[in-house]
């Protein structure tokens, strides 16, 4: 897995490793899934090359805060409403990076 930048992301990228900052963290919303009620939020993730929407669920939301530098592994990119969106796979992770 080679570390990528936002600029290098494409709609079919899998197993993405990337480091950047949570630029915006809106209030999470509740959605009904087949596993019950879950919290979801779409944050703005950025690095020196650009910004991309990043979808976070449940514990991932609790692990970060606005302005935090984070390292993501095991993510994938999909196209949604003509924009690309970064998602963390079930086996993926997001961790705060100490500066």
Backbone as JSON Lines, residues from 0, in Angstrom:
{"i":0,"aa":"X","n":[0.85,-1.18,0.0],"ca":[0.0,0.0,0.0],"c":[0.9,1.24,0.0]}
{"i":1,"aa":"X","n":[0.78,2.05,-1.03],"ca":[1.56,3.28,-1.14],"c":[0.72,4.44,-0.69]}
{"i":2,"aa":"X","n":[1.3,5.34,0.1],"ca":[0.54,6.5,0.56],"c":[0.21,7.41,-0.62]}
{"i":3,"aa":"X","n":[-1.03,7.88,-0.64],"ca":[-1.52,8.73,-1.73],"c":[-1.78,10.13,-1.21]}
{"i":4,"aa":"X","n":[-2.08,11.05,-2.14],"ca":[-2.54,12.39,-1.8],"c":[-3.97,12.53,-2.31]}
{"i":5,"aa":"X","n":[-4.68,13.55,-1.85],"ca":[-6.05,13.79,-2.32],"c":[-6.07,13.92,-3.84]}
{"i":6,"aa":"X","n":[-5.1,14.64,-4.38],"ca":[-5.02,14.87,-5.82],"c":[-4.92,13.56,-6.62]}
{"i":7,"aa":"X","n":[-4.31,12.53,-6.03],"ca":[-4.11,11.25,-6.72],"c":[-5.31,10.31,-6.63]}
{"i":8,"aa":"X","n":[-6.3,10.62,-5.8],"ca":[-7.45,9.73,-5.63],"c":[-8.28,9.65,-6.9]}
{"i":9,"aa":"X","n":[-8.73,8.44,-7.25],"ca":[-9.64,8.29,-8.38],"c":[-10.81,7.42,-7.93]}
{"i":10,"aa":"X","n":[-11.93,7.46,-8.65],"ca":[-13.17,6.82,-8.19],"c":[-13.11,5.33,-7.91]}
{"i":11,"aa":"X","n":[-12.11,4.63,-8.39],"ca":[-12.05,3.19,-8.17],"c":[-10.88,2.78,-7.27]}
{"i":12,"aa":"X","n":[-10.23,3.73,-6.62],"ca":[-9.07,3.42,-5.78],"c":[-9.49,2.59,-4.57]}
{"i":13,"aa":"X","n":[-8.73,1.54,-4.3],"ca":[-8.97,0.67,-3.15],"c":[-7.7,0.58,-2.33]}
{"i":14,"aa":"X","n":[-7.83,0.2,-1.07],"ca":[-6.7,0.02,-0.17],"c":[-5.84,1.28,-0.1]}
{"i":15,"aa":"X","n":[-6.51,2.41,0.09],"ca":[-5.85,3.72,0.12],"c":[-5.25,3.98,1.5]}
{"i":16,"aa":"X","n":[-4.03,4.5,1.49],"ca":[-3.38,5.01,2.7],"c":[-3.14,6.49,2.46]}
{"i":17,"aa":"X","n":[-3.56,7.35,3.41],"ca":[-3.47,8.79,3.2],"c":[-3.38,9.51,4.55]}
{"i":18,"aa":"X","n":[-2.67,10.62,4.58],"ca":[-2.54,11.43,5.79],"c":[-2.97,12.85,5.46]}
{"i":19,"aa":"X","n":[-3.74,13.45,6.37],"ca":[-4.19,14.82,6.16],"c":[-4.89,15.33,7.4]}
{"i":20,"aa":"X","n":[-5.75,16.32,7.21],"ca":[-6.4,16.99,8.33],"c":[-7.92,16.99,8.15]}
{"i":21,"aa":"X","n":[-8.62,16.9,9.28],"ca":[-10.08,17.02,9.27],"c":[-10.38,18.53,9.26]}
{"i":22,"aa":"X","n":[-10.75,19.06,8.09],"ca":[-10.96,20.5,7.94],"c":[-12.32,20.93,8.48]}
{"i":23,"aa":"X","n":[-13.32,20.08,8.31],"ca":[-14.67,20.4,8.8],"c":[-15.3,19.13,9.37]}
{"i":24,"aa":"X","n":[-15.89,19.26,10.55],"ca":[-16.57,18.14,11.2],"c":[-17.98,18.58,11.59]}
{"i":25,"aa":"X","n":[-18.95,18.37,10.69],"ca":[-20.34,18.73,11.01],"c":[-20.91,17.81,12.1]}
{"i":26,"aa":"X","n":[-22.09,18.12,12.55],"ca":[-22.77,17.29,13.54],"c":[-23.2,15.98,12.89]}
{"i":27,"aa":"X","n":[-22.87,14.83,13.51],"ca":[-23.3,13.54,12.95],"c":[-24.82,13.43,12.91]}
{"i":28,"aa":"X","n":[-25.31,12.61,12.0],"ca":[-26.75,12.36,11.91],"c":[-27.0,10.87,12.13]}
{"i":29,"aa":"X","n":[-28.21,10.55,12.51],"ca":[-28.59,9.15,12.75],"c":[-29.25,8.6,11.49]}
{"i":30,"aa":"X","n":[-28.88,7.37,11.14],"ca":[-29.51,6.68,10.01],"c":[-29.91,5.28,10.46]}
{"i":31,"aa":"X","n":[-30.95,4.77,9.84],"ca":[-31.37,3.39,10.12],"c":[-30.69,2.46,9.14]}
{"i":32,"aa":"X","n":[-30.03,1.44,9.65],"ca":[-29.39,0.44,8.81],"c":[-29.96,-0.92,9.18]}
{"i":33,"aa":"X","n":[-29.56,-1.95,8.45],"ca":[-30.04,-3.29,8.81],"c":[-29.45,-3.74,10.14]}
{"i":34,"aa":"X","n":[-28.45,-3.02,10.64],"ca":[-27.85,-3.31,11.95],"c":[-28.41,-2.41,13.05]}
{"i":35,"aa":"X","n":[-29.46,-1.65,12.72],"ca":[-30.05,-0.74,13.7],"c":[-29.66,0.7,13.43]}
{"i":36,"aa":"X","n":[-29.91,1.55,14.41],"ca":[-29.63,2.98,14.31],"c":[-28.12,3.22,14.42]}
{"i":37,"aa":"X","n":[-27.54,3.96,13.47],"ca":[-26.1,4.24,13.48],"c":[-25.87,5.72,13.24]}
{"i":38,"aa":"X","n":[-24.75,6.23,13.77],"ca":[-24.36,7.63,13.52],"c":[-23.41,7.67,12.31]}
{"i":39,"aa":"X","n":[-23.62,8.67,11.47],"ca":[-22.78,8.87,10.29],"c":[-22.51,10.35,10.13]}
{"i":40,"aa":"X","n":[-21.35,10.68,9.58],"ca":[-21.04,12.08,9.3],"c":[-20.12,12.13,8.08]}
{"i":41,"aa":"X","n":[-20.29,13.15,7.27],"ca":[-19.39,13.38,6.14],"c":[-18.54,14.59,6.48]}
{"i":42,"aa":"X","n":[-17.25,14.36,6.67],"ca":[-16.32,15.42,7.03],"c":[-15.55,15.86,5.79]}
{"i":43,"aa":"X","n":[-14.89,17.0,5.89],"ca":[-13.99,17.45,4.83],"c":[-12.57,17.09,5.26]}
{"i":44,"aa":"X","n":[-11.94,16.24,4.46],"ca":[-10.56,15.8,4.69],"c":[-9.69,16.55,3.7]}
{"i":45,"aa":"X","n":[-8.54,17.08,4.17],"ca":[-7.68,17.82,3.24],"c":[-6.21,17.53,3.48]}
{"i":46,"aa":"X","n":[-5.45,17.69,2.41],"ca":[-4.0,17.68,2.52],"c":[-3.49,18.83,1.65]}
{"i":47,"aa":"X","n":[-2.21,18.88,1.39],"ca":[-1.64,20.0,0.64],"c":[-2.1,20.04,-0.82]}
{"i":48,"aa":"X","n":[-2.71,18.95,-1.3],"ca":[-3.09,18.89,-2.72],"c":[-4.58,19.12,-2.97]}
{"i":49,"aa":"X","n":[-5.41,19.12,-1.91],"ca":[-6.83,19.34,-2.13],"c":[-7.7,18.83,-0.99]}
{"i":50,"aa":"X","n":[-9.01,18.77,-1.26],"ca":[-9.99,18.33,-0.27],"c":[-10.87,17.24,-0.86]}
{"i":51,"aa":"X","n":[-11.39,16.37,0.02],"ca":[-12.31,15.33,-0.4],"c":[-13.26,15.04,0.77]}
{"i":52,"aa":"X","n":[-14.5,14.67,0.44],"ca":[-15.44,14.26,1.49],"c":[-15.01,12.89,2.01]}
{"i":53,"aa":"X","n":[-15.1,12.72,3.32],"ca":[-14.76,11.47,3.98],"c":[-15.93,11.06,4.85]}
{"i":54,"aa":"X","n":[-16.46,9.87,4.64],"ca":[-17.59,9.36,5.42],"c":[-17.06,8.59,6.62]}
{"i":55,"aa":"X","n":[-17.56,8.94,7.81],"ca":[-17.17,8.27,9.05],"c":[-18.41,7.72,9.74]}
{"i":56,"aa":"X","n":[-18.25,6.58,10.43],"ca":[-19.32,5.92,11.17],"c":[-18.92,5.76,12.62]}
{"i":57,"aa":"X","n":[-19.89,5.83,13.52],"ca":[-19.78,5.42,14.92],"c":[-18.44,5.75,15.58]}
{"i":58,"aa":"X","n":[-17.63,4.71,15.9],"ca":[-16.39,4.89,16.64],"c":[-15.39,5.76,15.89]}
{"i":59,"aa":"X","n":[-15.44,5.73,14.55],"ca":[-14.54,6.57,13.76],"c":[-14.79,8.04,14.07]}
{"i":60,"aa":"X","n":[-16.06,8.4,14.28],"ca":[-16.42,9.79,14.61],"c":[-15.8,10.19,15.94]}
{"i":61,"aa":"X","n":[-15.89,9.28,16.92],"ca":[-15.37,9.57,18.26],"c":[-13.85,9.66,18.3]}
{"i":62,"aa":"X","n":[-13.18,9.07,17.3],"ca":[-11.72,9.01,17.3],"c":[-11.06,10.29,16.79]}
{"i":63,"aa":"X","n":[-11.85,11.22,16.23],"ca":[-11.24,12.41,15.62],"c":[-11.94,13.68,16.1]}
{"i":64,"aa":"X","n":[-11.34,14.81,15.75],"ca":[-11.95,16.11,16.04],"c":[-11.55,17.06,14.92]}
{"i":65,"aa":"X","n":[-12.3,18.13,14.77],"ca":[-12.01,19.11,13.73],"c":[-10.62,19.69,13.96]}
{"i":66,"aa":"X","n":[-9.85,19.8,12.89],"ca":[-8.5,20.33,12.97],"c":[-7.44,19.28,13.24]}
{"i":67,"aa":"X","n":[-7.87,18.05,13.55],"ca":[-6.91,16.98,13.87],"c":[-6.21,16.49,12.61]}
{"i":68,"aa":"X","n":[-4.92,16.2,12.74],"ca":[-4.18,15.54,11.68],"c":[-4.4,14.05,11.87]}
{"i":69,"aa":"X","n":[-4.76,13.35,10.78],"ca":[-5.08,11.93,10.88],"c":[-4.37,11.12,9.79]}
{"i":70,"aa":"X","n":[-4.18,9.84,10.1],"ca":[-3.63,8.89,9.14],"c":[-4.71,7.82,8.92]}
{"i":71,"aa":"X","n":[-5.02,7.55,7.66],"ca":[-6.06,6.59,7.3],"c":[-5.42,5.46,6.51]}
{"i":72,"aa":"X","n":[-5.82,4.24,6.85],"ca":[-5.38,3.05,6.11],"c":[-6.6,2.22,5.74]}
{"i":73,"aa":"X","n":[-6.51,1.51,4.63],"ca":[-7.58,0.61,4.22],"c":[-8.83,1.33,3.76]}
{"i":74,"aa":"X","n":[-8.67,2.48,3.14],"ca":[-9.82,3.25,2.65],"c":[-10.06,2.93,1.18]}
{"i":75,"aa":"X","n":[-11.23,3.34,0.69],"ca":[-11.53,3.19,-0.73],"c":[-12.29,4.42,-1.19]}
{"i":76,"aa":"X","n":[-12.28,4.64,-2.5],"ca":[-12.9,5.83,-3.1],"c":[-14.04,5.4,-4.0]}
{"i":77,"aa":"X","n":[-15.15,6.1,-3.89],"ca":[-16.28,5.86,-4.78],"c":[-16.83,7.21,-5.25]}
{"i":78,"aa":"X","n":[-17.51,7.18,-6.39],"ca":[-18.13,8.39,-6.91],"c":[-19.55,8.48,-6.36]}
{"i":79,"aa":"X","n":[-19.94,9.67,-5.91],"ca":[-21.28,9.89,-5.37],"c":[-21.72,11.27,-5.78]}
{"i":80,"aa":"X","n":[-22.82,11.36,-6.49],"ca":[-23.37,12.65,-6.94],"c":[-22.31,13.48,-7.68]}
{"i":81,"aa":"X","n":[-21.61,12.83,-8.6],"ca":[-20.58,13.45,-9.44],"c":[-19.34,13.94,-8.69]}
{"i":82,"aa":"X","n":[-19.18,13.55,-7.44],"ca":[-17.98,13.87,-6.68],"c":[-17.39,12.57,-6.15]}
{"i":83,"aa":"X","n":[-16.09,12.59,-5.88],"ca":[-15.52,11.39,-5.26],"c":[-15.62,11.52,-3.74]}
{"i":84,"aa":"X","n":[-15.71,10.38,-3.09],"ca":[-15.87,10.34,-1.65],"c":[-14.96,9.25,-1.1]}
{"i":85,"aa":"X","n":[-14.26,9.55,-0.01],"ca":[-13.37,8.6,0.63],"c":[-14.15,7.89,1.74]}
{"i":86,"aa":"X","n":[-14.0,6.57,1.81],"ca":[-14.68,5.75,2.81],"c":[-13.66,4.82,3.45]}
{"i":87,"aa":"X","n":[-13.84,4.51,4.71],"ca":[-12.93,3.59,5.4],"c":[-13.58,2.21,5.43]}
{"i":88,"aa":"X","n":[-12.85,1.21,4.96],"ca":[-13.4,-0.15,4.92],"c":[-13.52,-0.72,6.33]}
{"i":89,"aa":"X","n":[-14.22,-1.82,6.45],"ca":[-14.39,-2.48,7.76],"c":[-13.04,-2.84,8.38]}
{"i":90,"aa":"X","n":[-12.07,-3.18,7.54],"ca":[-10.74,-3.54,8.02],"c":[-9.81,-2.33,8.1]}
{"i":91,"aa":"X","n":[-10.31,-1.17,7.72],"ca":[-9.48,0.04,7.71],"c":[-9.43,0.72,9.06]}
{"i":92,"aa":"X","n":[-8.67,1.82,9.12],"ca":[-8.53,2.54,10.38],"c":[-8.28,4.02,10.13]}
{"i":93,"aa":"X","n":[-8.62,4.81,11.15],"ca":[-8.3,6.24,11.17],"c":[-7.74,6.52,12.55]}
{"i":94,"aa":"X","n":[-6.57,7.16,12.57],"ca":[-5.91,7.46,13.85],"c":[-5.38,8.88,13.82]}
{"i":95,"aa":"X","n":[-5.47,9.56,14.96],"ca":[-4.88,10.88,15.08],"c":[-3.37,10.75,15.04]}
{"i":96,"aa":"X","n":[-2.72,11.71,14.4],"ca":[-1.28,11.76,14.3],"c":[-0.79,12.88,15.22]}
{"i":97,"aa":"X","n":[0.11,12.56,16.11],"ca":[0.69,13.58,16.98],"c":[1.71,14.37,16.17]}
{"i":98,"aa":"X","n":[1.6,15.69,16.24],"ca":[2.53,16.53,15.46],"c":[3.75,16.88,16.25]}
